[in-house]
Amino acid sequence: MEILRHVVVLVHLVGFALLFGSWAVEAVARRVRFTRLMSWGLLVAGVAGLVLAAPFGTDGPLNYTKLAVKLVVLLVIGALLGIGGARQRRGETLPPVLFWLVGVLALGNAAIAVLW
């Protein structure tokens, strides 16, 4: 059971890497836009995070407050990606604040996981 949990943690990290890495590539290139890879990374990280929140094979109690905060941040990132993606499809420009918020929130969600 422990090996399965480690595999799910790995998948969760890959999802974060897809989201934050693709965001960082766009930021370094000075392109304020959302890519499909960001959405896929969010989906992978979110599904793996929900699986990790299931209380299987844990030695101690889960921190449900931390899990709730991370879920809310995930939903906000998803909303920002959805709003920005819709604007991009309509041919409108993406407001830079939406773009930068996604990066800050993604990094913040990782910081919550590691530091809390």
N, C-alpha and C positions, 0 to 999 in steps of 0.2 A: 504494500500500500504506500510505503514511503517513496518508492521509485516512481509510482504514478503521480504522486504529489510533486515530486521534483520535475517531472516531465511537464506538468501543467504550469509550474512556475517558469520553466524555460519558454514555453509557448507564450505566456504572459509577457515575459521580457522581450521576446521577439516582436510582439504586437506593439509594445511601447517603443522599441527601436524603429519600427516602421513609421509610426506616427511622428515621433520626435525627429528622427533622421531625415524623413522627407520634408518636414517643416524646416529643419536647419539648412538643407540644401537650397530650398527656395529663399530663405533669409540671406544666406551668403551670396546667392546670385542676385540679390536685390529685386526679386520678383515677388510681388505681393499677390499671391494666388494660392488657392487650395488645390490639391491634386487628389486623384482617386486613391493613391497609395496612402494618404493620410486617413481617409475614411476606412480603408481596409485595416490599417493598423489599429484604429480605434475599435473596430469590430472584434478583431482578434484579441486585443488586450481586454476588452469588456467581457467577452464570453469566457475567456480564461480566468478573469478575475471573479466572475460569478461562480465558476466551478471551484475556485480556491476558497470562496466564502462558505462553501458547504462544509459542515463540521465533520468531515471524515478523516480518520487517522490523526487527529490532533492530540497532543499531549495535555494541553491546557485549554482554558476557555478562550473563545474568540473575542476580539475587541470590536464589538458591533458599532460603537460610535465611530471608530476609525473607518470601518467598512462603509458606513453610511456617508461619511464625508467624502470618501473616495468615489462612491457611486454618484453623488451629487456633482462632483467635479467632472466625472465622466459624462454625465448627461448634459452639463453645460458645454463641454467641448463638442459633443455631438450636435447640440443645437447651433453652436457657432459654425461648425462645418456645414450643417444643413442650410443655414441662412446664407452663408457666404457662397456655397456651391450653387444655390438657386440664383443668386445675383449674377454669378459668373455665367451661368447658362443663358441668362437673359441678355447678356452682353454688357451688363453694368460693371463698373469697377468695384473691386473689393475694398471696403474701408480698411486702412492699415490697422486700426485698433482691433478689428476682428482677427486679423492675421496674427498680430503680436499677442493677443490674449490666448489664442490656441497654444502657442509655444510656451508662454508663461504658465498656463494651467497644466499643460502636459508635464512640464518640469516640476511644477508644484505637487502634482499627484505622485510623481516618483519620490519627491522629497518626503511627502507624508508617509509613503510606504517604508522608506528607509529610516527616517529620523523619529517617527512617532512610536 
